[in-house]
Amino acid sequence: MRFTRLLFALSFCLLISGCGSKKVALDPDLARAVAEKKALAKQFAIGETNPIPSDTWKFFDLLERGDWHGATNAYRRIWQPNYLVAPDNIGGELLEWFRRQYGWREPLSGLNAPLCSSISETMGIAQCFHDWDPELLHRFGRDIIESIPTDSIYFGGMTAGHFIVTALSGSYQGGRPFYILNQNVLDHEAYRKYLGRVYGTKIYVPNERDITNAFQDEAQSFTERMRSQQITPAKAISNGTVTAISVISEMQIGVINGFLVERMAQANPGHEVFVEESFRTDWHPYAYLVPHGLIFKLEPQPLAKLDDAIVRKDHEYWKLYTAQLIGDWLTEDTSMKQVCEFADKVYSRKDLSGFTGNKTFARNSAAQKAYAKLRVAIAVLYAWRAEHAATNEERNAMEKEANYAFRQAVALCPWSAEVVGRTVDYLGGTRPEDASLITQTRQRLTPTNCQAVPFLPDD
């Protein structure tokens, strides 16, 4: 289900990305990645008794020729909407529009599970190279790759964190320099078959029993949280009986995949594990997570507290990183009002006078969103640590780091619904003026496409 929703969303992104028909020379890393995925697809097609749709090979060929427009059209023809499951919030006129746009024909035959995954992974990679500035893309991927030891297991989450790292790695199939998995679709059988074909028995991949256990555990937890009124789902009671599985939302899917990440970490003890947070969710292994550059390291045992040296290293790492991206002006004492004033000037008015950061970053929305998502994930970890601190000293230290990291995330991408929502959640009712400032700033930046954030104080 989640895998098909991911494909549906990717198709929608392709539709609105404003693709042109201009052919361009491929980035060498993109060319290598497409060639590797095409070779994998050819392997997966061997022995297939159903005819392989011609658009499958057209898609790869067009990408290799740098024909973005033709490749995205071929991709959309392969993935008919009725082959996917539309998200629950897509309906009415928008759903009818999709029907008119694409037609509702039968799914194209011959696309076995590994072959499907090869195509979708290739499109995800190509989408990143299309949306990102090349220099920023390579820096983003390089900084993650170089931070992860050889033979580790890396769980990518968001589009960039998975697809860019995949494209720039040495050999996806060979697990060089490390094994890369998309945690968003670990619960999907098609993707697990794909991993089985790619990695074989080199690493343990979740099986059906793991999936069943994860769903059962989350169903029980979901039920308990509902009964204690920690959550209020729209549809969770059927004839007086809680039916958790039927209303598993994207957040619950994130938790389930969190269980599967943990299971894989336990079943592959000879490999260090690194994670890029995916969904905004109360994923339970926060006690195991340690900031590690742009991402997290998943420790084998829970940590009572974060080591002071790790916190200092993370602080300095992101202080330097944000200075390079947006200028060296944001300090521990910078107010949220100053952050929002910066956002209005740089992102709303496009006024780069006096801007000492990376001007390309200031104009590239894909990079802004990606970097801010990574920083806000670490901010949430600090907030969780503050909430569970054993001493006042630890609580104060973690709150200080959380406040700093949240401000950095907002400065990196003040229009992101996730960044603003998580920051406002953290501020809660304790700092309503700051919460209002952030929310109103985002509304100014995205007036026609502004998702509501969960908290806005009364006047």
Backbone torsions as a table, in degrees:
resi	resn	phi	psi	omega
1	MET	NA	-50.0	-179.1
2	ARG	-64.8	-37.0	-179.7
3	PHE	-63.1	-43.9	-179.7
4	THR	-69.3	-35.0	175.7
5	ARG	-64.0	-37.7	178.5
6	LEU	-62.0	-42.8	179.2
7	LEU	-66.4	-38.5	178.0
8	PHE	-61.5	-45.5	-179.9
9	ALA	-64.2	-40.0	179.4
10	LEU	-64.4	-40.8	177.8
11	SER	-61.5	-40.3	179.7
12	PHE	-65.1	-41.6	178.6
13	CYS	-61.6	-39.6	179.2
14	LEU	-63.7	-37.1	-176.4
15	LEU	-65.4	-39.7	-173.0
16	ILE	-98.5	3.8	-175.0
17	SER	-80.6	-2.0	176.0
18	GLY	68.2	44.7	-176.3
19	CYS	-67.3	140.9	175.1
20	GLY	-104.4	172.9	-177.5
21	SER	-93.9	0.0	-177.0
22	LYS	-65.9	133.0	177.0
23	LYS	-90.5	135.2	-178.5
24	VAL	-130.0	156.2	177.4
25	ALA	-68.7	137.2	-177.6
26	LEU	-75.6	141.8	167.3
27	ASP	-58.6	136.4	-177.9
28	PRO	-55.3	-36.3	179.2
29	ASP	-70.1	-36.0	176.0
30	LEU	-67.5	-42.1	179.3
31	ALA	-60.4	-42.7	179.4
32	ARG	-65.3	-42.9	-178.7
33	ALA	-64.7	-42.4	179.1
34	VAL	-64.2	-42.1	179.7
35	ALA	-62.7	-40.4	179.8
36	GLU	-66.8	-43.3	179.2
37	LYS	-66.3	-36.1	178.3
38	LYS	-65.5	-41.2	178.5
39	ALA	-63.6	-40.0	176.2
40	LEU	-62.0	-44.8	-179.9
41	ALA	-60.1	-39.5	177.8
42	LYS	-62.1	-40.9	176.6
43	GLN	-61.9	-44.3	-177.0
44	PHE	-68.9	-22.7	-179.8
45	ALA	-79.7	-17.9	-179.5
46	ILE	-65.0	129.9	179.4
47	GLY	86.4	-5.2	178.0
48	GLU	-71.0	122.7	-176.7
49	THR	-81.3	-27.3	178.2
50	ASN	-80.0	151.5	178.4
51	PRO	-67.3	135.3	177.4
52	ILE	-81.5	126.9	-179.8
53	PRO	-56.5	137.4	-178.0
54	SER	-62.8	-28.1	179.3
55	ASP	-64.3	-21.1	178.0
56	THR	-60.3	-50.7	-177.5
57	TRP	-79.4	-28.6	173.2
58	LYS	-61.1	-40.4	-179.7
59	PHE	-57.2	-50.9	-179.9
60	PHE	-65.0	-43.7	-177.5
61	ASP	-63.1	-42.0	-179.3
62	LEU	-66.2	-38.9	176.6
63	LEU	-63.3	-43.1	-179.6
64	GLU	-63.3	-28.3	178.0
65	ARG	-86.6	-2.2	179.9
66	GLY	79.3	18.7	180.0
67	ASP	-92.5	86.1	-176.3
68	TRP	-63.4	-45.7	-178.4
69	HIS	-60.9	-47.6	-180.0
70	GLY	-65.0	-39.0	-179.2
71	ALA	-66.0	-41.6	-179.4
72	THR	-69.4	-33.5	175.6
73	ASN	-65.2	-42.5	178.2
74	ALA	-63.2	-40.1	179.2
75	TYR	-61.6	-44.2	-179.3
76	ARG	-66.1	-33.6	178.0
77	ARG	-69.3	-31.9	178.1
78	ILE	-68.5	-45.8	-175.4
79	TRP	-97.8	85.7	176.3
80	GLN	-69.3	143.5	-177.3
81	PRO	-58.6	-32.6	-179.1
82	ASN	-74.4	-7.4	174.8
83	TYR	-84.8	-12.8	-177.7
84	LEU	-108.2	170.0	175.3
85	VAL	-111.4	114.8	-177.7
86	ALA	-66.2	144.9	175.5
87	PRO	-57.7	153.9	-175.4
88	ASP	-59.9	-30.0	-176.3
89	ASN	-89.9	7.2	175.1
90	ILE	-100.3	118.1	-178.6
91	GLY	-166.5	-171.7	175.4
92	GLY	59.1	-133.9	-175.4
93	GLU	-63.7	-37.4	-179.2
94	LEU	-64.2	-42.3	179.1
95	LEU	-65.6	-40.1	177.8
96	GLU	-63.9	-35.5	178.4
97	TRP	-63.1	-42.0	177.4
98	PHE	-61.4	-39.3	179.6
99	ARG	-62.8	-45.1	180.0
100	ARG	-66.4	-38.0	-175.2
101	GLN	-66.2	-43.8	-172.2
102	TYR	-107.6	-24.1	-171.8
103	GLY	82.4	159.0	-176.3
104	TRP	-118.9	70.5	178.9
105	ARG	-89.4	172.4	177.1
106	GLU	-68.2	150.3	178.8
107	PRO	-58.8	145.5	176.6
108	LEU	-66.4	137.6	-175.3
109	SER	-82.8	166.4	171.8
110	GLY	86.6	3.4	-179.7
111	LEU	-96.1	90.3	176.4
112	ASN	-72.9	168.3	-171.3
113	ALA	-57.5	-51.3	179.4
114	PRO	-61.2	-36.5	179.5
115	LEU	-66.5	-41.0	176.1
116	CYS	-56.4	-46.1	-177.5
117	SER	-66.0	-37.0	177.4
118	SER	-60.3	-41.9	-179.1
119	ILE	-67.5	-48.5	-177.0
120	SER	-66.0	-37.2	177.6
121	GLU	-64.6	-41.1	179.7
122	THR	-63.3	-41.8	179.8
123	MET	-66.8	-38.3	177.4
124	GLY	-61.4	-42.6	177.9
125	ILE	-62.4	-49.0	-178.3
126	ALA	-62.3	-37.5	179.3
127	GLN	-61.2	-41.5	179.0
128	CYS	-63.4	-44.9	179.5
129	PHE	-65.3	-27.6	177.8
130	HIS	-74.6	-38.6	-172.4
131	ASP	-87.3	-28.0	-173.3
132	TRP	-94.2	151.8	165.4
133	ASP	-68.0	135.1	-175.1
134	PRO	-56.7	-43.5	-178.5
135	GLU	-64.0	-44.3	179.3
136	LEU	-66.0	-39.8	179.7
137	LEU	-60.6	-47.3	-177.6
138	HIS	-67.7	-35.5	177.4
139	ARG	-66.3	-44.5	179.7
140	PHE	-56.9	-52.2	-178.6
141	GLY	-66.2	-42.8	-179.0
142	ARG	-62.0	-42.1	-177.0
143	ASP	-66.3	-32.2	175.2
144	ILE	-74.4	-48.1	-176.4
145	ILE	-60.7	-45.1	-177.2
146	GLU	-70.5	-14.8	179.5
147	SER	-88.0	-9.1	-173.6
148	ILE	-107.1	124.1	-179.7
149	PRO	-64.4	154.7	177.1
150	THR	-58.1	143.3	176.3
151	ASP	71.6	14.3	175.1
152	SER	-80.5	175.7	172.6
153	ILE	-116.0	127.8	-178.8
154	TYR	-119.1	126.1	177.1
155	PHE	-102.9	105.0	174.0
156	GLY	-76.5	157.9	-178.5
157	GLY	-123.1	-77.8	-177.3
158	MET	-72.4	175.9	-176.1
159	THR	-55.4	-54.0	-176.6
160	ALA	-65.5	-43.5	-175.9
161	GLY	-63.3	-24.5	176.6
162	HIS	-96.3	-53.8	-169.7
163	PHE	-73.5	-38.0	178.9
164	ILE	-67.4	-43.6	178.7
165	VAL	-63.3	-40.0	176.8
166	THR	-59.7	-46.2	-176.6
167	ALA	-65.4	-35.5	-174.5
168	LEU	-93.7	-3.1	179.4
169	SER	-75.4	161.4	-175.6
170	GLY	-65.1	-52.6	-179.9
171	SER	-152.9	109.0	-179.4
172	TYR	-61.6	-45.9	-176.8
173	GLN	-67.0	-35.3	-178.0
174	GLY	-85.0	-2.4	-178.2
175	GLY	67.7	31.9	-179.7
176	ARG	-114.0	132.0	-0.4
177	PRO	-81.0	-8.2	178.1
178	PHE	-154.7	172.6	-178.3
179	TYR	-86.7	132.1	-176.6
180	ILE	-116.6	127.8	178.7
181	LEU	-133.4	149.0	176.2
182	ASN	-95.8	104.8	-176.0
183	GLN	-65.4	-19.3	-177.1
184	ASN	-65.7	-24.1	-173.6
185	VAL	-125.0	22.4	177.5
186	LEU	-62.3	-25.3	-179.0
187	ASP	-80.1	-4.1	-174.6
188	HIS	-100.4	128.4	-175.5
189	GLU	-60.1	-38.9	-178.4
190	ALA	-60.2	-42.8	-179.0
191	TYR	-70.2	-36.8	179.3
192	ARG	-66.9	-35.9	174.8
193	LYS	-63.3	-40.4	177.8
194	TYR	-60.5	-46.5	178.8
195	LEU	-61.9	-38.6	179.0
196	GLY	-62.4	-37.8	178.6
197	ARG	-73.7	-34.2	-176.3
198	VAL	-78.1	-47.9	-173.4
199	TYR	-102.2	-12.6	-179.5
200	GLY	59.8	-128.1	-178.6
201	THR	-104.4	15.7	-178.2
202	LYS	-64.9	-35.8	176.2
203	ILE	-135.1	155.6	177.9
204	TYR	-78.7	131.6	176.9
205	VAL	-116.4	139.8	-178.2
206	PRO	-52.4	142.0	177.1
207	ASN	-110.4	-174.5	-176.6
208	GLU	-62.0	-35.7	178.5
209	ARG	-63.7	-41.1	176.8
210	ASP	-61.0	-42.0	-179.9
211	ILE	-62.8	-47.1	-179.5
212	THR	-60.4	-45.5	179.5
213	ASN	-62.0	-40.4	-179.6
214	ALA	-64.3	-43.8	178.5
215	PHE	-64.8	-41.0	-179.7
216	GLN	-65.7	-42.7	178.9
217	ASP	-62.5	-43.6	-179.5
218	GLU	-70.9	-35.0	177.4
219	ALA	-61.2	-43.5	178.5
220	GLN	-64.9	-44.6	179.4
221	SER	-64.1	-41.0	179.1
222	PHE	-60.1	-45.2	179.8
223	THR	-62.0	-44.2	-179.3
224	GLU	-64.5	-39.2	180.0
225	ARG	-68.6	-35.8	176.8
226	MET	-65.4	-45.0	-177.2
227	ARG	-67.1	-27.0	177.3
228	SER	-92.2	5.7	177.0
229	GLN	63.5	27.8	174.1
230	GLN	-76.3	-24.8	176.9
231	ILE	-136.8	154.9	179.3
232	THR	-133.2	81.1	-179.0
233	PRO	-68.3	155.4	-177.8
234	ALA	-66.8	-39.1	-178.0
235	LYS	-136.2	98.5	-178.5
236	ALA	-134.1	-2.9	-178.2
237	ILE	-120.8	125.1	177.9
238	SER	-126.8	111.2	-177.3
239	ASN	55.4	38.3	176.7
240	GLY	81.5	1.2	-177.8
241	THR	-113.9	133.2	178.3
242	VAL	-69.0	128.6	178.9
243	THR	-122.4	76.1	-171.1
244	ALA	-62.3	-45.0	-174.1
245	ILE	-60.1	-35.6	-175.9
246	SER	-70.9	-15.2	-178.0
247	VAL	-120.5	20.9	177.8
248	ILE	-58.7	122.1	-177.9
249	SER	-96.8	-177.5	178.5
250	GLU	-60.4	-36.6	179.3
251	MET	-64.5	-42.4	178.5
252	GLN	-66.4	-36.7	176.3
253	ILE	-60.6	-38.4	176.8
254	GLY	-61.9	-40.7	178.3
255	VAL	-65.2	-43.2	179.4
256	ILE	-60.2	-45.9	177.6
257	ASN	-65.9	-27.1	173.0
258	GLY	-63.3	-42.6	174.6
259	PHE	-57.7	-41.6	-176.9
260	LEU	-69.8	-35.6	174.6
261	VAL	-61.7	-45.3	177.8
262	GLU	-60.2	-43.1	-179.1
263	ARG	-62.0	-42.1	179.0
264	MET	-65.5	-39.2	179.1
265	ALA	-62.4	-40.8	179.8
266	GLN	-68.8	-34.7	-175.3
267	ALA	-85.8	-6.1	178.7
268	ASN	-125.9	62.8	-172.1
269	PRO	-64.9	-17.7	-179.0
270	GLY	-85.2	4.0	-176.4
271	HIS	-123.7	132.8	170.5
272	GLU	-70.3	150.2	-174.2
273	VAL	-122.5	133.9	179.9
274	PHE	-129.1	144.9	-170.6
275	VAL	-136.1	136.3	165.7
276	GLU	-105.1	123.1	-177.1
277	GLU	-59.0	139.3	-177.8
278	SER	-103.3	-94.9	-177.7
279	PHE	-71.6	151.1	168.6
280	ARG	-73.0	106.1	-173.0
281	THR	-156.5	156.8	175.0
282	ASP	-81.8	61.0	-179.2
283	TRP	-69.1	126.3	-165.0
284	HIS	-72.8	-20.3	-175.2
285	PRO	-81.3	31.8	177.8
286	TYR	-55.7	-32.9	-179.6
287	ALA	-65.4	-17.6	-179.5
288	TYR	-95.4	-13.7	-171.5
289	LEU	-88.1	139.6	178.1
290	VAL	-131.0	131.9	175.7
291	PRO	-57.1	135.3	-176.9
292	HIS	-143.1	83.0	-176.0
293	GLY	65.7	-122.4	179.6
294	LEU	-80.7	-16.2	-171.1
295	ILE	-124.9	-158.0	177.8
296	PHE	-122.5	151.6	164.0
297	LYS	-102.5	137.6	178.1
298	LEU	-98.8	108.5	-178.5
299	GLU	-74.8	151.2	-178.8
300	PRO	-69.8	-23.3	179.6
301	GLN	-128.3	149.5	178.5
302	PRO	-64.8	145.5	180.0
303	LEU	-102.6	132.8	179.1
304	ALA	-63.6	-35.6	177.1
305	LYS	-156.8	162.7	176.1
306	LEU	-79.7	133.7	178.7
307	ASP	-63.7	139.8	-178.2
308	ASP	-57.9	-36.8	-179.2
309	ALA	-65.0	-37.8	178.2
310	ILE	-65.2	-42.6	-179.5
311	VAL	-64.6	-44.2	178.6
312	ARG	-62.4	-41.9	179.7
313	LYS	-62.4	-43.4	178.7
314	ASP	-64.3	-42.8	-179.8
315	HIS	-58.2	-49.6	-177.9
316	GLU	-69.3	-36.7	179.5
317	TYR	-60.0	-50.2	-176.8
318	TRP	-76.8	-26.3	174.8
319	LYS	-62.3	-45.7	178.2
320	LEU	-67.7	-41.9	-176.5
321	TYR	-64.1	-48.5	-179.1
322	THR	-66.5	-33.1	177.5
323	ALA	-62.6	-38.9	179.7
324	GLN	-71.2	-31.4	-177.4
325	LEU	-85.1	-43.8	-173.5
326	ILE	-125.3	4.8	179.9
327	GLY	101.9	154.7	-175.4
328	ASP	-93.1	68.6	-178.6
329	TRP	-124.4	-17.6	-174.2
330	LEU	-91.3	114.8	179.7
331	THR	-118.2	-179.0	178.6
332	GLU	-63.3	-20.9	-177.0
333	ASP	-100.6	-0.7	179.3
334	THR	-66.0	131.4	-178.4
335	SER	-83.1	161.2	176.2
336	MET	-65.7	-29.3	176.3
337	LYS	-62.2	-42.2	178.0
338	GLN	-65.8	-37.9	177.3
339	VAL	-61.9	-43.7	-178.8
340	CYS	-70.0	-34.2	175.9
341	GLU	-64.7	-40.2	175.4
342	PHE	-61.6	-43.5	-179.2
343	ALA	-61.8	-44.2	179.2
344	ASP	-61.5	-42.4	-177.2
345	LYS	-68.9	-50.2	-171.5
346	VAL	-82.3	-46.4	-172.8
347	TYR	-91.5	-28.4	-178.8
348	SER	-93.5	-54.1	-177.5
349	ARG	-85.6	-9.9	-179.1
350	LYS	58.3	33.7	-179.1
351	ASP	-94.1	106.3	-178.0
352	LEU	-102.7	16.0	175.7
353	SER	-65.8	129.3	-178.2
354	GLY	77.9	0.2	-179.6
355	PHE	-76.4	124.1	-175.9
356	THR	-109.0	8.5	179.0
357	GLY	-90.1	-156.6	180.0
358	ASN	-88.8	110.4	-175.6
359	LYS	-66.1	-28.7	176.2
360	THR	-66.0	-40.6	176.6
361	PHE	-60.4	-40.9	-178.1
362	ALA	-63.1	-17.1	-178.3
363	ARG	-109.5	-3.3	-173.9
364	ASN	-110.0	102.9	-174.0
365	SER	-66.8	-33.0	-178.9
366	ALA	-63.7	-43.9	179.3
367	ALA	-67.6	-40.2	178.8
368	GLN	-57.5	-49.0	-176.7
369	LYS	-65.6	-40.2	-176.9
370	ALA	-67.0	-50.0	-178.7
371	TYR	-64.6	-40.9	-179.4
372	ALA	-65.3	-36.9	178.4
373	LYS	-62.2	-41.7	179.5
374	LEU	-64.6	-41.5	-178.3
375	ARG	-71.0	-38.4	-179.0
376	VAL	-68.8	-28.2	176.4
377	ALA	-64.0	-40.6	178.2
378	ILE	-70.3	-36.2	176.2
379	ALA	-58.8	-41.5	179.4
380	VAL	-65.6	-36.6	175.7
381	LEU	-60.5	-44.6	178.3
382	TYR	-63.0	-39.3	178.3
383	ALA	-62.9	-41.0	177.9
384	TRP	-64.0	-42.2	178.6
385	ARG	-63.1	-38.6	177.9
386	ALA	-63.6	-41.8	-179.5
387	GLU	-65.3	-30.3	-176.8
388	HIS	-108.4	19.2	-177.7
389	ALA	-67.3	145.9	-179.7
390	ALA	-86.0	-23.0	-178.1
391	THR	-133.6	160.8	176.3
392	ASN	-63.9	-35.3	179.3
393	GLU	-62.1	-45.3	178.1
394	GLU	-65.3	-41.9	-179.3
395	ARG	-61.1	-45.3	-179.4
396	ASN	-64.0	-40.1	179.8
397	ALA	-64.7	-43.0	-178.8
398	MET	-70.5	-37.5	176.7
399	GLU	-64.1	-38.5	178.0
400	LYS	-62.6	-44.6	179.1
401	GLU	-68.0	-39.0	179.2
402	ALA	-62.4	-46.5	-179.9
403	ASN	-60.1	-43.0	179.5
404	TYR	-64.4	-46.0	-178.0
405	ALA	-67.0	-38.8	178.2
406	PHE	-63.5	-41.4	179.5
407	ARG	-65.4	-39.2	176.6
408	GLN	-61.8	-44.2	-179.2
409	ALA	-61.3	-43.6	179.0
410	VAL	-64.2	-40.9	179.1
411	ALA	-64.8	-33.2	179.4
412	LEU	-72.5	-35.8	-179.4
413	CYS	-155.1	81.4	-176.6
414	PRO	-73.6	-7.1	179.8
415	TRP	-97.8	-3.8	-178.5
416	SER	-72.8	125.4	178.8
417	ALA	-61.7	-39.1	-178.9
418	GLU	-67.9	-45.9	-178.8
419	VAL	-63.1	-47.7	-179.5
420	VAL	-65.8	-43.6	-179.0
421	GLY	-61.6	-43.9	-178.3
422	ARG	-70.7	-34.6	177.5
423	THR	-67.6	-42.9	178.8
424	VAL	-66.2	-38.4	175.7
425	ASP	-57.6	-42.2	-178.5
426	TYR	-67.6	-42.6	-179.6
427	LEU	-67.1	-34.3	176.9
428	GLY	51.9	-136.8	-179.5
429	GLY	-93.7	4.9	-175.5
430	THR	-83.7	-29.1	-179.1
431	ARG	-135.4	68.7	-174.6
432	PRO	-63.3	-31.0	-179.6
433	GLU	-64.7	-44.2	178.5
434	ASP	-65.6	-41.2	178.8
435	ALA	-60.1	-40.7	179.4
436	SER	-67.2	-41.6	179.2
437	LEU	-58.8	-47.6	-177.8
438	ILE	-63.5	-46.9	-177.8
439	THR	-61.8	-45.7	-178.8
440	GLN	-68.0	-34.1	177.0
441	THR	-63.4	-45.1	178.9
442	ARG	-63.1	-37.9	179.2
443	GLN	-63.8	-33.8	177.1
444	ARG	-71.2	-34.2	-178.1
445	LEU	-77.1	-31.1	-178.1
446	THR	-131.5	63.4	-173.9
447	PRO	-65.7	-27.2	-176.6
448	THR	-100.4	-3.6	-177.8
449	ASN	-147.4	59.0	-172.6
450	CYS	-112.6	105.7	175.3
451	GLN	-68.5	144.0	179.3
452	ALA	-68.2	140.3	172.7
453	VAL	-97.6	158.1	-166.9
454	PRO	-73.6	-8.2	-175.1
455	PHE	-145.1	124.7	171.2
456	LEU	-144.4	115.0	-173.3
457	PRO	-65.2	153.7	175.9
458	ASP	-67.0	154.1	178.5
459	ASP	-68.1	NA	NA
